[in-house]
Amino acid sequence: MIDFHCHLDLYPDPQEIAEGVQRRGIGVLSVTTTPSAWIGTSRLAAGRPVIRTAIGLHPQLAKERKQELRLFDRYLPQTQFVGEVGLDGSPEHRPSWSDQTKVFEHILRVCHEAGDKVVSIHSRRAADPVLDSLEKFEGLRAPVLHWFSGTHAQLRRAVALGCWFSVGPAMLAGAKGKNLVAKMPRNRVLLETDGPFTQFQKSALHPWDVTVGCRMLADLWANEYMTAERQIRENEGTLLGARR
């Protein structure tokens, strides 16, 4: 299985985690928060085919790092994966909203023009504006809403736009998260950890903890673990196809 949203470079010892995922055969989409971090982070994938590196510009850093869009454009042709990108409507980040919007729509536009990109999207307190932006670039191959926390109406809108959803143990531990995931199309659900920023049962999550998320999904879906795992693997295959 694959951890579809993990900040591999931000663990205390990234090399140790990278060795661990390769040894366990766990796939990782290693997202970045700035384009300038992409080259260094992508080195973690050297000799480790289970790791893929995404180029991103986190919305919380849009104001300070918007000048790095030129690096984003330069490196984008080198990867099929983009993230972490998106919008953040939390009160502490509203002052940078204009910069966030310009950065996100620039990224969506160049991804749309490039074609065939898998994009991991942050939408905290910004589900409708994120979906508005996705509507402008309808046809983007694979928008993946990371830890989606919108309303049920926003979820239905996201489904209609063809979005996928990456969910993890931290999200599935709460009632709201469970309720949302229960209403997501099962054939568009992927696993994530969002490590190292998330915890489950007071322990930091690692990429191999996608198995914990799968177990929680199985319980939510009233399935056996192997049935849930088979569904997740089918979803990964559909999304990634021959690139997996």
C-alpha positions, -999 to 999 in steps of 0.1 A, spaced: 0 0 0 9 37 -4 11 66 20 -3 93 -3 7 123 18 38 122 39 65 149 47 93 124 45 120 152 46 107 166 79 112 135 101 141 139 125 160 112 105 146 112 70 171 86 58 161 62 85 124 65 75 133 62 38 152 30 45 123 17 66 97 22 39 119 5 13 126 -24 36 88 -28 43 78 -23 7 54 6 16 49 32 -11 53 69 -2 43 101 -19 68 124 -3 53 159 -5 73 191 -1 63 225 12 85 246 -10 99 242 -45 134 248 -31 131 217 -10 123 195 -40 158 186 -51 171 177 -16 139 158 -8 140 138 -41 174 125 -31 157 104 -5 141 84 -33 175 76 -49 177 38 -51 143 35 -34 117 28 -60 89 28 -35 93 65 -30 79 92 -53 86 129 -46 60 157 -52 68 193 -58 48 217 -37 43 252 -23 22 250 9 -5 276 12 8 286 47 40 296 30 26 313 0 33 349 11 69 342 20 78 318 -8 56 330 -38 88 340 -56 97 303 -58 70 297 -84 97 300 -110 114 270 -94 81 252 -93 78 257 -131 114 247 -137 111 214 -117 75 204 -126 85 185 -158 107 162 -137 78 147 -117 43 134 -121 34 145 -86 25 178 -70 19 186 -34 14 200 -9 -5 228 -25 -39 244 -19 -56 270 3 -58 275 40 -87 296 54 -77 294 91 -78 328 108 -41 330 112 -36 325 75 -64 347 61 -40 377 58 -21 359 30 -53 349 12 -45 369 -20 -10 354 -23 -24 319 -15 -50 322 -43 -25 335 -69 0 307 -60 -27 279 -61 -42 290 -94 -8 294 -110 0 258 -99 -33 245 -111 -29 262 -145 6 249 -152 -5 214 -140 -35 215 -163 -13 226 -192 12 199 -185 -14 172 -181 -14 139 -162 -4 152 -128 -14 138 -94 -20 168 -71 -23 165 -33 -44 194 -21 -47 211 13 -82 226 18 -84 234 55 -113 258 61 -112 265 24 -132 237 7 -154 259 -15 -126 282 -27 -105 251 -35 -133 236 -54 -140 269 -72 -104 269 -84 -106 232 -95 -137 241 -115 -117 267 -134 -93 239 -144 -118 211 -148 -102 181 -164 -71 181 -141 -63 144 -141 -61 135 -104 -69 161 -77 -65 143 -44 -80 162 -14 -57 155 16 -75 152 49 -107 167 36 -127 183 64 -155 201 46 -193 197 48 -213 169 33 -225 193 6 -189 202 -2 -180 165 -3 -207 159 -28 -194 188 -49 -159 174 -47 -171 140 -58 -189 155 -88 -156 173 -98 -138 139 -99 -117 144 -67 -100 116 -48 -95 116 -10 -65 106 11 -74 97 46 -54 85 76 -56 73 112 -57 108 127 -87 117 105 -104 84 112 -100 88 149 -126 115 151 -164 114 147 -165 141 120 -137 124 100 -154 90 102 -187 105 91 -171 121 60 -151 91 50 -182 69 53 -198 90 26 -168 91 3 -170 67 -28 -150 37 -17 -133 36 -51 -118 70 -46 -103 66 -11 -66 64 -6 -45 62 25 -21 88 41 -4 95 74 6 132 70 36 122 91 55 134 110 29 161 120 2 137 131 -2 113 160 -23 83 167 -27 70 203 0 95 214 26 82 189 39 99 158 27 83 126 51 68 101 44 58 65 40 21 74 11 31 97 -11 32 66 -19 -4 78 -35 12 108 -56 34 86 -66 4 65 -77 -14 96 -98 16 107 -113 18 72 -122 -19 73 -140 -13 106 -158 17 92 -168 -2 60 -178 -33 81 -153 -53 60 -125 -77 67 -91 -62 67 -81 -80 35 -112 -68 17 -104 -31 26 -68 -36 16 -79 -51 -18 -101 -20 -24 -73 4 -15 -48 -14 -38 -74 -13 -66 -78 24 -61 -41 29 -62 -38 10 -94 -66 30 -110 -51 63 -100 -15 55 -109 -19 30 -136 14 21 -153 33 47 -133 30 28 -101 
